[in-house]
Amino acid sequence: MTVSRIGMVVHGGRTEAADAARAVRAWCADNDVDCSDIDVWQERGRHSAEEEVEAAGDPDLIVTLGGDGTFLRGARLAAEHDALVLGVDLGRVGFLTEVPARAVCAALDAVREGELTVESRMLLTMRASCQLKVPSGMEELLRYGRGPLLPPPRVRVECETGDEWGVALNVTALNDVVLEKLSRDRQVSVGVYLAGRLLASYSADALLVATPTGSTAYSFAAGGPVVSPRAEALIFTPVAPHMAFNRSVVAAPDEPIALRVLERSGQAAVSIDGQLRGVLNPGDWIGVYAAPRRLRAVRLGPTDFYGRLRERMNLTDAPAAVADGSPAPLWPVKSPPPGDLAHLALPPAPSDE
């Protein structure tokens, strides 16, 4: 494919990220490709995704150099202008990033030659009963993230606004939207609605709506299910609920999930992909649903999500399962699948390398 302009989002706190960024700049110089740094930590405060991408000249490929957090920032920018995003893995977990730093130039060669697949990932967007706002002093109080706060989301003026449906916010979340308590000694009380029907009123530390991609993030830590990133679903997970029903609920992508702060609740913070974006008062609500736009992530080979899950989560076999015999072999094997599995979307057999 034609790559005319690359934007880089670099984790400034990692030496290896700076080294990888120099390699990307050198590759761009050798291949006559424009390259711009997208500095998300602006001296005069955080800029919106649209402002950041426009400042970089509207790149058609965004390369993130860091861990999953850096990839989330790059994904927000890519989704804003329908750019491709390539993640270079310099983090600790690396569920989202694609290539190791040592292979970044080879990866760019592959992209230029069209030796890639584009993986479509589901995103979340939201409506709210009011515009989100962050009270003054909140940044110093909570210290969300490692840098200045993102601005509150803008209202999407192209979308109709009505009293019942609230205002449409310019939000794209790859991982999750989280509603959580502000006071340590007081849980939030929230009515949870799925597809317009009341599921239950919760008293909890937090309540979150995740994408399949985000199922291995905060939702997983809260006891939620692991969901294939190829799936289409919204995953609702309560965090430390003060009630007997503490399970996640997996909803269809066309079943919005609404969270309404109840009368006796304290204030609740709204974070989007880990960044605080506003505070709700009793009576306020947000509705989370599948976004019409998708993230287009570059993949250079088959995605071994379940192998990565076993490796990154350090999954071990139950002692009782392997006590009297050999451990389960790695699968899929190199022989062709049997006929009754031929209709399934199996990953390619591993190579000898």
C-alpha positions as CSV (number, residue, x, y, z in Angstrom):
1,M,0.0,0.0,0.0
2,T,1.0,3.6,-0.4
3,V,2.4,5.2,2.7
4,S,2.8,8.9,2.2
5,R,2.8,10.2,5.8
6,I,3.5,8.6,9.2
7,G,2.5,9.9,12.6
8,M,4.3,8.6,15.6
9,V,3.1,8.4,19.2
10,V,6.1,7.8,21.4
11,H,6.3,6.8,25.1
12,G,8.6,9.5,26.2
13,G,9.7,7.8,29.4
14,R,11.3,4.8,27.7
15,T,14.8,4.9,26.2
16,E,14.0,2.0,23.9
17,A,11.0,4.0,22.5
18,A,13.2,6.9,21.6
19,D,15.6,4.5,19.9
20,A,12.8,2.9,17.9
21,A,11.5,6.4,17.0
22,R,14.9,7.3,15.5
23,A,14.8,4.1,13.5
24,V,11.3,5.0,12.1
25,R,12.5,8.5,11.2
26,A,15.5,7.0,9.4
27,W,13.3,4.6,7.5
28,C,11.0,7.5,6.5
29,A,14.0,9.5,5.3
30,D,15.3,6.6,3.2
31,N,11.9,5.9,1.6
32,D,10.8,9.5,1.0
33,V,7.9,9.3,3.5
34,D,6.9,12.3,5.6
35,C,7.1,11.7,9.4
36,S,5.7,13.7,12.3
37,D,5.7,13.3,16.0
38,I,2.3,13.5,17.6
39,D,3.1,14.9,21.0
40,V,0.1,14.2,23.2
41,W,1.8,15.9,26.2
42,Q,1.4,19.5,25.2
43,E,2.9,22.3,27.3
44,R,-0.4,24.2,27.2
45,G,-2.6,21.2,28.1
46,R,-3.9,18.1,26.3
47,H,-5.3,18.6,22.8
48,S,-8.2,16.7,21.3
49,A,-7.6,13.8,18.9
50,E,-8.7,15.9,16.0
51,E,-6.3,18.7,16.8
52,E,-3.4,16.3,17.3
53,V,-3.9,14.5,14.0
54,E,-4.4,17.8,12.1
55,A,-1.2,19.1,13.7
56,A,0.6,16.0,12.3
57,G,-0.7,16.6,8.8
58,D,-3.4,13.9,8.8
59,P,-1.2,10.8,8.5
60,D,-2.4,7.7,6.8
61,L,-0.5,5.4,9.2
62,I,0.1,6.0,12.9
63,V,2.9,4.1,14.6
64,T,2.8,3.7,18.4
65,L,6.1,3.1,20.2
66,G,5.4,1.9,23.8
67,G,3.0,-0.4,25.5
68,D,-0.8,-0.9,25.4
69,G,-1.3,2.6,26.9
70,T,0.6,4.2,24.1
71,F,-1.4,2.1,21.6
72,L,-4.7,3.3,23.1
73,R,-3.6,6.9,22.6
74,G,-2.6,6.2,19.0
75,A,-5.8,4.3,18.4
76,R,-7.9,7.3,19.5
77,L,-6.1,9.4,17.0
78,A,-6.4,6.8,14.2
79,A,-10.1,6.3,14.8
80,E,-10.6,10.1,14.5
81,H,-9.5,10.2,10.9
82,D,-9.8,6.5,9.8
83,A,-6.0,6.0,9.7
84,L,-4.3,2.7,10.0
85,V,-2.5,2.0,13.3
86,L,0.6,-0.2,13.9
87,G,1.7,-0.9,17.5
88,V,5.3,-1.5,18.4
89,D,5.6,-3.5,21.6
90,L,7.7,-1.9,24.3
91,G,5.4,-2.6,27.2
92,R,4.9,-5.2,29.9
93,V,1.8,-7.0,28.8
94,G,1.4,-6.2,25.1
95,F,-2.1,-7.5,24.2
96,L,-2.6,-4.7,21.7
97,T,0.8,-4.1,20.1
98,E,1.9,-6.0,17.1
99,V,5.7,-6.1,16.5
100,P,8.8,-6.0,18.6
101,A,11.0,-2.9,18.5
102,R,13.8,-4.7,16.7
103,A,11.5,-5.5,13.8
104,V,10.0,-2.0,13.3
105,C,11.8,-1.3,10.0
106,A,10.9,-4.7,8.6
107,A,7.3,-4.1,9.6
108,L,7.2,-0.8,7.8
109,D,8.7,-2.5,4.7
110,A,5.9,-5.1,4.9
111,V,3.2,-2.3,5.1
112,R,4.7,-0.5,2.2
113,E,4.7,-3.7,0.1
114,G,1.1,-4.5,1.1
115,E,2.1,-7.6,3.0
116,L,-0.4,-7.0,5.8
117,T,-3.9,-7.6,6.9
118,V,-6.2,-4.9,8.4
119,E,-8.0,-6.1,11.5
120,S,-11.2,-4.3,12.3
121,R,-11.8,-3.7,16.0
122,M,-15.0,-2.6,17.6
123,L,-15.1,0.8,19.3
124,L,-17.5,2.3,21.9
125,T,-19.1,5.7,21.8
126,M,-21.6,7.3,24.1
127,R,-24.4,9.7,24.9
128,A,-25.0,11.5,28.1
129,S,-27.7,13.5,29.8
130,C,-25.3,16.5,29.9
131,Q,-21.9,17.5,28.7
132,L,-19.1,15.9,30.7
133,K,-17.1,18.3,32.9
134,V,-14.1,17.8,35.2
135,P,-14.2,20.0,38.4
136,S,-11.3,22.2,39.0
137,G,-8.6,20.6,41.2
138,M,-9.7,17.1,40.2
139,E,-6.4,16.4,38.3
140,E,-4.3,17.1,41.4
141,L,-6.7,15.1,43.6
142,L,-6.8,11.9,41.5
143,R,-3.7,11.9,39.3
144,Y,-5.3,10.0,36.5
145,G,-2.7,8.9,34.1
146,R,0.9,10.1,33.9
147,G,0.3,13.5,32.3
148,P,-2.2,16.3,31.9
149,L,-5.9,15.4,31.6
150,L,-7.6,15.1,28.3
151,P,-10.2,17.7,27.7
152,P,-13.9,16.8,28.3
153,P,-15.4,15.2,25.2
154,R,-17.0,17.5,22.7
155,V,-20.7,17.2,21.7
156,R,-21.2,15.7,18.3
157,V,-23.2,18.4,16.6
158,E,-24.0,16.3,13.6
159,C,-26.1,14.0,15.7
160,E,-29.7,14.8,16.7
161,T,-30.2,15.6,20.3
162,G,-33.4,15.0,22.2
163,D,-34.5,15.2,25.8
164,E,-34.8,11.4,26.0
165,W,-31.6,10.5,24.3
166,G,-29.4,13.2,25.8
167,V,-26.4,14.6,23.9
168,A,-24.0,12.6,21.6
169,L,-20.4,12.9,22.7
170,N,-17.4,12.7,20.5
171,V,-16.0,9.6,22.1
172,T,-14.2,6.6,20.8
173,A,-13.1,3.9,23.3
174,L,-11.1,0.9,22.3
175,N,-11.1,-0.7,25.8
176,D,-13.8,0.5,28.1
177,V,-16.0,3.2,29.6
178,V,-15.9,3.2,33.4
179,L,-18.1,4.8,36.0
180,E,-16.5,4.7,39.4
181,K,-16.8,6.2,42.9
182,L,-14.9,9.3,43.9
183,S,-15.2,8.8,47.7
184,R,-13.2,6.0,49.2
185,D,-15.8,5.3,51.9
186,R,-18.9,5.5,49.7
187,Q,-19.8,3.3,46.7
188,V,-21.7,4.6,43.8
189,S,-25.4,3.7,43.4
190,V,-26.2,3.2,39.7
191,G,-29.2,1.9,37.8
192,V,-28.0,-0.3,34.9
193,Y,-30.2,-0.6,31.8
194,L,-29.6,-3.1,28.9
195,A,-31.4,-2.4,25.7
196,G,-33.7,0.0,27.5
197,R,-34.7,-2.5,30.2
198,L,-33.6,-2.2,33.9
199,L,-31.3,-5.0,34.8
200,A,-30.7,-4.0,38.4
201,S,-29.6,-1.1,40.7
202,Y,-26.0,-1.6,41.8
203,S,-24.0,-0.3,44.7
204,A,-20.4,-0.9,43.7
205,D,-16.9,0.6,43.5
206,A,-17.3,0.9,39.8
207,L,-19.2,-0.3,36.8
208,L,-17.7,-0.7,33.4
209,V,-18.7,-1.4,29.8
210,A,-15.9,-3.0,27.7
211,T,-15.3,-4.1,24.1
212,P,-14.0,-7.5,23.3
213,T,-10.6,-5.9,23.0
214,G,-10.9,-4.4,26.5
215,S,-12.0,-7.7,28.0
216,T,-8.4,-8.4,29.0
217,A,-8.0,-5.0,30.7
218,Y,-9.9,-3.6,33.6
219,S,-12.9,-6.0,33.0
220,F,-10.6,-9.0,33.3
221,A,-9.1,-7.6,36.6
222,A,-12.6,-7.3,37.9
223,G,-13.5,-10.9,37.2
224,G,-15.0,-10.4,33.7
225,P,-14.8,-12.9,30.9
226,V,-12.0,-13.1,28.3
227,V,-13.6,-12.4,24.9
228,S,-12.0,-12.9,21.5
229,P,-11.2,-9.5,19.9
230,R,-12.9,-10.8,16.8
231,A,-16.3,-11.0,18.6
232,E,-19.0,-8.3,18.5
233,A,-20.3,-7.6,22.0
234,L,-20.5,-5.2,24.9
235,I,-19.3,-6.6,28.2
236,F,-20.8,-5.1,31.4
237,T,-18.8,-5.9,34.6
238,P,-19.5,-4.5,38.1
239,V,-16.5,-3.9,40.3
240,A,-16.9,-5.0,44.0
241,P,-20.7,-4.8,43.9
242,H,-22.4,-4.9,47.3
243,M,-25.0,-7.5,46.2
244,A,-25.2,-11.2,45.5
245,F,-25.3,-10.9,41.7
246,N,-21.7,-10.0,40.8
247,R,-21.5,-11.5,37.3
248,S,-20.6,-9.9,34.0
249,V,-23.3,-9.6,31.3
250,V,-22.4,-9.9,27.7
251,A,-24.8,-7.9,25.4
252,A,-25.2,-7.7,21.7
253,P,-23.6,-4.7,19.9
254,D,-27.0,-3.3,19.2
255,E,-28.1,-3.4,22.8
256,P,-26.9,-0.1,24.5
257,I,-25.9,-0.1,28.1
258,A,-27.0,2.9,30.2
259,L,-25.7,3.8,33.6
260,R,-27.8,6.2,35.7
261,V,-26.4,7.7,39.0
262,L,-29.2,7.3,41.6
263,E,-30.5,9.8,44.0
264,R,-28.6,8.6,47.1
265,S,-25.3,8.1,45.3
266,G,-22.2,10.2,45.6
267,Q,-20.6,11.7,42.6
268,A,-19.1,9.3,40.0
269,A,-16.1,9.7,37.7
270,V,-16.3,8.8,34.1
271,S,-13.1,7.5,32.5
272,I,-12.6,6.5,28.9
273,D,-9.8,4.1,28.1
274,G,-8.3,4.9,31.5
275,Q,-8.5,8.7,31.2
276,L,-10.8,10.7,33.5
277,R,-13.1,12.7,31.2
278,G,-15.9,14.0,33.5
279,V,-17.9,13.7,36.7
280,L,-21.6,12.8,37.1
281,N,-24.0,13.9,39.8
282,P,-27.1,12.1,41.0
283,G,-29.7,12.1,38.3
284,D,-27.1,12.2,35.5
285,W,-26.7,9.2,33.1
286,I,-24.5,7.9,30.3
287,G,-25.4,5.5,27.5
288,V,-22.7,3.3,26.0
289,Y,-23.1,1.6,22.6
290,A,-21.1,0.3,19.6
291,A,-19.6,3.1,17.5
292,P,-20.4,3.3,13.8
293,R,-16.7,3.7,13.1
294,R,-14.1,1.0,13.5
295,L,-10.4,0.8,14.4
296,R,-8.2,-0.4,11.5
297,A,-5.2,-2.1,13.1
298,V,-2.3,-3.4,11.0
299,R,-1.5,-7.1,11.4
300,L,1.5,-8.6,9.7
301,G,0.7,-12.2,10.3
302,P,-1.9,-14.5,12.0
303,T,-3.0,-13.2,15.3
304,D,-2.4,-15.8,18.0
305,F,-4.7,-14.2,20.6
306,Y,-5.1,-17.4,22.7
307,G,-1.4,-18.2,22.6
308,R,-0.7,-14.7,23.7
309,L,-3.3,-15.0,26.5
310,R,-1.6,-18.2,27.8
311,E,1.9,-16.5,27.6
312,R,1.1,-13.0,28.9
313,M,-1.2,-14.2,31.7
314,N,1.3,-17.0,32.7
315,L,-1.4,-19.6,32.5
316,T,-0.4,-22.9,34.1
317,D,-2.0,-26.3,33.9
318,A,-3.9,-27.6,36.9
319,P,-1.7,-30.1,38.8
320,A,-4.6,-32.7,38.9
321,A,-5.0,-32.5,35.1
322,V,-1.4,-33.5,34.4
323,A,-0.6,-35.6,37.4
324,D,-1.1,-39.0,35.8
325,G,0.0,-38.3,32.2
326,S,1.4,-36.0,29.7
327,P,0.4,-32.4,29.5
328,A,-1.9,-31.2,26.8
329,P,0.0,-30.7,23.5
330,L,0.0,-27.3,21.9
331,W,-2.7,-27.0,19.3
332,P,-3.4,-26.6,16.4
333,V,-1.1,-29.4,15.1
334,K,0.5,-29.2,11.7
335,S,-1.8,-31.8,10.1
336,P,-4.9,-30.6,8.4
337,P,-8.0,-30.3,10.6
338,P,-10.6,-33.1,10.4
339,G,-13.7,-32.6,8.3
340,D,-16.0,-31.7,11.2
341,L,-13.8,-28.8,12.1
342,A,-13.2,-27.5,8.5
343,H,-15.9,-24.9,8.8
344,L,-14.2,-23.2,11.8
345,A,-11.9,-20.2,11.6
346,L,-8.8,-21.9,12.8
347,P,-5.4,-20.1,12.9
348,P,-2.7,-21.4,10.5
349,A,-0.6,-24.2,11.7
350,P,2.7,-23.1,13.4
351,S,5.8,-23.1,11.3
352,D,9.1,-24.8,12.1
353,E,10.8,-21.6,12.9
